[in-house]
């Protein structure tokens, strides 16, 4: 199985990309809804939670792992890579590579959680590849609870998106990395507020393309993955809200269950 | 020590009331910032977290405990009362009693987290005392992240408050229970949006008055409390944001520390 984890529901945007780009593989999703959100927490706490999440996927049969969470990718990937023996993929590097390909004016914007932005990982990776690119970041922490509440089209959400994007718009970025897997839920509003000329980078899409390439190059791992549509969506706290959002977003009935954090 | 716990920073509004109404007693505060917010989680998860929080206070010397969280009071008080041997106080009953005293037109409004509202505890307790009172509830979950972000006076916050209060305003309530300890941070906006004629009930104030009475009636417990200003504010994840809000809200420098959840 392809194991995918996130702090909560945001990773479902990555699942949607797996359905599109890698159809046919069985998915095991784990969302840590009992401890969501991660984005305002310290590095140490995020690392601890992320390791527990990855272990749950492994115990339940995952053969490769996608970290469907920018916060975890930004502050806990190196830590996880040391502890976990399976192939493990994060969303930051693929997004960085894609943004570098896309930008024309060498001005890239990044919105993410407070933890992701403070980590400065996007700036660091972009500058490693091309020090001439300017990177402008702004934390946009309230977008996570707005998405979790399902306020995807409300005027208040539009205003808050606009407020978070204004400083980046003034910097005349031509590429914007949506550095939180919750944000694709708000893609249309974000596109409208930042302007139609700015290209959006969805890290979920970028990572799934990398995974696809990896599976082509590693047929023995590809073969170990179960095929078929018997996907499992597990969370650490199963609430009606999660069930509703999962169904609406994925556009299909999915099997939902609960795995408790010890 | 008087032990006070909350899922995060909301309980600081109760601390402020303790400073005003019970000055001189040493406070031990614990905010479970590594797992905040509780308000959208299931009953079972909230009970587990609440018991762990209370045990941390007891291990560190609390002699009485105030649950400075409506969500925990609403869904985990009976559970905690069975497990904990110390005097323990919750914020729901005192708020209910006060609201019943205040209302003239017998129409009481309640705003709270999703878990608090779904518990229907306010409705149940009010009807036990007076079945003729009508209770109108509305969950207001986004107010917690708005407060945690420090967006106390932004236009978006005003709009969201207005949206949450409108259904209650239409019901012509004359009393509104702020059934989440985060909400007193937004007291002015709430008062303006619901109208000056509506009386607000702050459960934090109500519970501290009850504790004061209890201490007068139980001198042996009152004597066991340490006096002095050496308050301790502990959280499960110490972030700069918490430090900033604690300092601003309490209007003084406070000693902050971290106690990890195992």
Boltz contact constraints between the chains, C-beta under 6 A:
constraints:
  - contact:
      token1: [A, 34]
      token2: [B, 45]
      max_distance: 6.0
  - contact:
      token1: [A, 35]
      token2: [B, 35]
      max_distance: 6.0
  - contact:
      token1: [A, 41]
      token2: [B, 237]
      max_distance: 6.0
  - contact:
      token1: [A, 42]
      token2: [B, 237]
      max_distance: 6.0
  - contact:
      token1: [A, 42]
      token2: [B, 239]
      max_distance: 6.0
  - contact:
      token1: [A, 45]
      token2: [B, 34]
      max_distance: 6.0
  - contact:
      token1: [A, 45]
      token2: [B, 237]
      max_distance: 6.0
  - contact:
      token1: [A, 142]
      token2: [B, 145]
      max_distance: 6.0
  - contact:
      token1: [A, 142]
      token2: [B, 149]
      max_distance: 6.0
  - contact:
      token1: [A, 145]
      token2: [B, 142]
      max_distance: 6.0
  - contact:
      token1: [A, 145]
      token2: [B, 145]
      max_distance: 6.0
  - contact:
      token1: [A, 149]
      token2: [B, 142]
      max_distance: 6.0
  - contact:
      token1: [A, 156]
      token2: [B, 156]
      max_distance: 6.0
  - contact:
      token1: [A, 156]
      token2: [B, 159]
      max_distance: 6.0
  - contact:
      token1: [A, 156]
      token2: [B, 160]
      max_distance: 6.0
  - contact:
      token1: [A, 159]
      token2: [B, 156]
      max_distance: 6.0
  - contact:
      token1: [A, 160]
      token2: [B, 156]
      max_distance: 6.0
  - contact:
      token1: [A, 237]
      token2: [B, 41]
      max_distance: 6.0
  - contact:
      token1: [A, 237]
      token2: [B, 42]
      max_distance: 6.0
  - contact:
      token1: [A, 237]
      token2: [B, 45]
      max_distance: 6.0
  - contact:
      token1: [A, 239]
      token2: [B, 42]
      max_distance: 6.0
